[in-house]
Amino acid sequence: ELNCELIRASCQTMCPAQELRNRESQNRLHCFEVVPGTESFQKPKGDPLRAVKEYSRPAAGKDVTKPSYLRPPDVLLKTVCYLIDEIAGSTSLHPWTEVYSFVFDRLRSVKQDMIIQRLSGKDCVAILEPTVRFHIYASYRLCGEPLRIYDPRINDTHLQEYLSWLFDCYKTGSGPYPNQEEFQTLGLLYNLGSSPATQDILELPERLRQTPSLKLALAINRAFLEGNHVHLLRLVQKLDFLQACALHRHLVTCRRHLLLIYCHGYHSRNCRFPLDRLAQLLSLEPSLTAELCQVYGIEVNQHNQVLFSKSAFTEPDQGSLDCKLLAVTRKGQATRDDEGLMDILVTS
C-alpha cells in the first residue's frame, strides 16, 4: 500500500517536463498540445502552456508517486479549468468528438493524481464539480454518436464515480459547499427513478431539500416513478440547460410510454388527434413530434392530425431515434450544437 502521507507533489505545470520531452521525441503529442505552426513538422514541438499530462495505466516497476510527476491541488484545478474553458468550451476546435476524447483522457490523469495524493475536502470538491458538469454535458451533446467514437456506458461509469466521490466529500467535509444544491439536483435528474439517488436526497438537511431546484427535481422524480409522463414533461420546461442535459436520457422512455398510452386510449378508426396538442403534451416542436410519431409507426396525415392505433405502434430500430428529439429548456428547444453554452460548466 502506498504511504501517501509522505507524497508532496511538486509539478507546477499541467504536464510534467519529462513527460513532455518524452512524448515530443516519440511523436505522441496531441494536436491540441503542439506549438502552433509546427503541426506539419516531422516531430511537432510541444507547447508547455498547452500540453497536459496524459492518463497512463499503472504498470509494474513504474513509480507513480514521483513528486515531479504529481501535480498539487492548485495545479490540478488550473488544469481542469484549462481543459474545460479552453478546450471543451472552444468554438474553433472540431470535431467535438475529438475534443471530448482529449479532455476525457486528461481528466482521468487528473483523477489519478488526486487518488495518489488522497485529496479530500474543498480541494477535491473544486476539481470534481466542473468535471461532473463536463461529463453531463457530454452525455447530451454526444448522444447518438457511433460507438466507435463515443461510448455512453464508459462516460456513465466515470460520471457515476465522480458523482459518488463528490457526494461523499459533501457528507464528510466541513464545508460550506455553495454548489451542493446544484450537484445534488443534477445527480437525481441524471439517475431519475433510482432508489439510492432518491434516498441520498431524502437524507440531506431540510434546508437543502427545500431549495427550489431540489424540490423541482424531487417532483420530476415522483412523476417518473408514478408514470405521470404528461406532468413530468411539463415540469421539464422549468429546468435550466445543464439540468435538461442531465435528464435527457430518460425522456425517450417517457415519450414512448406516453405515445403507447395514447395509441391504446385513442385507438379508433374515426379518431383524429391534433398534432399541435400532442406536441404540447410531449414538450416538442410539431415537426419533431411528427418525426417521433413516424419513428414509432404512428400515422400523421396531411392535415396534421395523428391517427393513433395500438396495432400500428412499433418499436424503432436501435439507433434510429435521434437525440435531437430529447432536450427542452425553458428558453425553447435546445440543440446539441448550441455553442457558447459550455461556459456554464466552470463559471456557473
N, C-alpha and C positions, 0 to 999 in steps of 0.2 A: 504494500500500500504506500502511496506517495506521502511523504512528510511535507504536506503543503504549507505548514506553518512557517517553513523556512524559505519559501519561494518569494522572491522580491523581483517582480517584473521590471525590466529596465529598458525595453524597446520603446523609443519615443516617436517612432514613425508607424504608419499604417502597415508597412511591410518591412520586416527585418532586413537590414542591409545585405546580409549574407545570402538570404533567400533571393533578393532582387538580383544580385550578381549571378547566382546560380541559374536562375530562370532565364536571365538575359543571355548567358553563354549557351544555354541549352535551347534557345529559341522557343521558350514556353510562356512568353508573356501574352496576356490577352490584349486584344486591340484597344481596349479601354485604358490600358496601362502604359502605352508607349508614348514617347515624346512625339508630338505632332510633327509631321514632315519626315519621320524616319520609318513610316509603315512599310515602305517599299524596299527598305534595306534588307540584305540577306539575313541580318540579325538586328531587328529593330531595337532601338535604345530604350531602356526602361526609364520612366519618369518617377522619381522618388515621391512626388506630390500626388501621383495618381495610382501608383501600384499598391495593391492590398494583399496582405498575407492570404494565401490560398489554403483551403482545407486539405489536410493530409491524414490518412488513416494511421493510427498508432502502429508502429512496426517494431519487431524485436530488435533490441540493441539501440533503438533510437531514443535519445534523451529529449522528451517533450517538455521538461521542466527547466531547460536552459534559460536563465533570466534574459539574455539578449534576444531570445526568440519570443518572449512573452510580453504582451502589451498591458500596461496598468489600466485601471478602470477609466481614467480620463481619456486615454488614447483610444480605448475600445469604444467609448461613447462618440468621440470625434470620428472614428472610422464608420460607425453605424450611420451617423448623420450625413457623412460624405456619400455613403453608398445610396442612401435614400434620397437626399436632396439633389445631389449632383448626377447620379447615375439613373436611379429609378424615376426620379422626377424630371429628368431632362426631356425636352421636346424635340431634341435633334438626334438622339441615339435610337437607331432602329435596327432590326425589328425588336419589339418589346419582349419576345420570347428569349432573345439573346441577352437582353438586359436582365431579365428575370434569372436566367441561368447563372450569370456572373454574380449578381447580388446574392442569390441563394447560396452559392458556394462560399462566398466571402463571409456571409453571416454565420455559416457553420463554423468557420475558423474563429470567429469572434466567440461563439458559444464554447468552443474547445478551450480557448484561453480563459474564459470565465470559470469553467468547470475545474481546470487545473489549479486556479487560484482560489477556488471555493468562494467566489463572490456571493454576497448576500446583501440584504437591506436596500437602501436607497440607490447605491451604485448599480445593483443588479436591476432594480425596477426601471431606472433611467434608460438602460440598454434594452430591456425586454419590451417596453411599451412600443417604441417605434418599430421594432422587429415584428411584433404582433400585427400592427397596422399594415405593414408591408405584405405579410402573408395573407391577410384577409382581403386586401385589395387585389392581390394576385389571383386568389381563388375566384374572384368575379371576372377580372379582366381577361384571364386565360381560359375560362370555362369553355369547353367545346373544342379546344385546340387538339391536334393529333397527339396521341400518347407518346409518340417518339420525341416530341419536343416539350410536352408538359404532362406530367402525371399528377392528377389531383389527389391521389391517395398519398403520394410522398409529401406533397405540400400539406395535406391534412395531418399527417403523422407529426411533422415538425411543428405545425401550428398548435396542435393539441399539447405537445411537450412544452412549448413556450407559454401557453396559457396556464397550464398546471404549475409551472415554475413561478410564473408571475403571481398567481393567486396564493401560492404558498408564501411568497415574500410578503404579500399584503397581510396574511394571517399572523406570521411570526415576527415581522418587523415592527419597529417602534413608530414608524410613520412621522408626520402625516403623509398620506399619498393622495394628492389632489385629483389625480386622474382615475382613481379606483372606480368611481361610478361609471365612467366611460367604458372601462375594460370589462367590468363585471357584466355590463349590458351587452357588449359585443360577444362575450363568451356564451351568454344564454341564447342570444339570437343565432349564433353560429351552431350551437348544439341544441336547437329547438326540440322540445319533447323529451330530452334526456333527463332521466331521474337524478343522476348525480349533479348535473348542471343546475337543475331546479333546486335541489337540496342545498347546494352551495349558496344560492341567493337567499334562501329562507333562513340560513344560519347567519346572515350578515346582520350588523346592528340595525336597529329600527330607522335611524337617521339616513342610512344608505338605502334601505328598502323603500323608503317613502320619497325618494328623489324621482323627478318626472320621468327620466329615461328608463330607470329600472321598473317603475310602475307600468310604463308602456310595454316594456319587454315581457313582464310577467303576464300582462293582459293578452299579448300576442301568443305567448306560450300556452296560456289557458285555452284560448280559442283553437290553437293547433291540436291540443290534447282532446278537446271536445268535438273536433271535426267541424267546427263552425267556420268554414272557409270564407264565406262572404264577409263575416265580421273581421276575420284575420286580415283579409286583403284591404279592407277599409282602414284598419289600424296601420298597415304598412305605409300608407300615404303620409303618415306623421314622422316616419323615420328620416334621419339625415342620410347623406350619401354613404358613408362608411358603414353605418348600421344596415342599410339596404344591401350593401355588398356582403355583409356577414350572413344575412338572412336568405339571400337569393337562391341558394342551393335547395331550399325547401319549397320554393314557390312552384316548381314543376309538379310536385306531389299535390299541393293544394289545388292548383288549377285543373289537374287531371281528375281529382275526386269531384270537384265541382261540376265539370263537364259530364262526368259519368252520372252523377245525380240528376242533372237536367235531362240527360238522354232518357232516363227512366221516367222522370216526373212529367216531361212534356212529349212523351212518345205518342204521337197521334198523326194520322195521315193529313189532317187538316190544320194542324197547329203550325203557326209561323211566329217565331220569336225574334223581336227586333235585335239586329246586330249591335246597334248603339247601346241598348240596355245591357246586353251580355258583356260588352266592353267595359261598362261601368262596374259590373259585378266582378269582373276579372282584373280590374285596375290596369287595363291595357288600352292602347290606341285601337280604334276599329280595324285598321288594316292588319295589325298584328293579331287581333282576335280572330279575324277571318283566316289568317295563316295558321293559327293554332288549331282552329276547327278542322282545317284541311288535314293537318298532321294526324288528327285522331279520327279521320274518316267522316266527319260531320259536314253535311252539305250546307253551303251558304249560297242562296240563289241570287239572281241578277238584281233583285230589289233589296238587297242587303237584309234578308231575312234568314234566320237559322232554322233548319229543318232537323230537329232532334229525333234520333232513332236509336233505340237500345241495341238493335241488331246491326246497325252501321258502325257503332263505336269499335275502333280497333286500336291496339297498342302500336305506337310508332316503332320503326326500326331504331336500334341503338345508334345514336349519333345524328339522327335526323331532326332532333329538336334543338334548334339553335338557341344559345343562351341570350341572344339579344331579346328574347321574349320574357326575360326574367325580372329585371330590377326596375322599380319605380321609386322616384324620390318625390318629396313634397313639392319640388320645383319643376316637376314634369318628368318625362321619360328620360331615364339615364342611358347613356350609350357607352359601350366598352372602350371606345376610342376617345372619350372626352378628356382632352389634355388639360393641364392646369389644375386638376383636382388632386394631383399627387402631393401638393404642398400640405394637405391635411395630415399626412402621415406623421410628420415630425412636429409641425407647428401648432396643431390643434390642441 
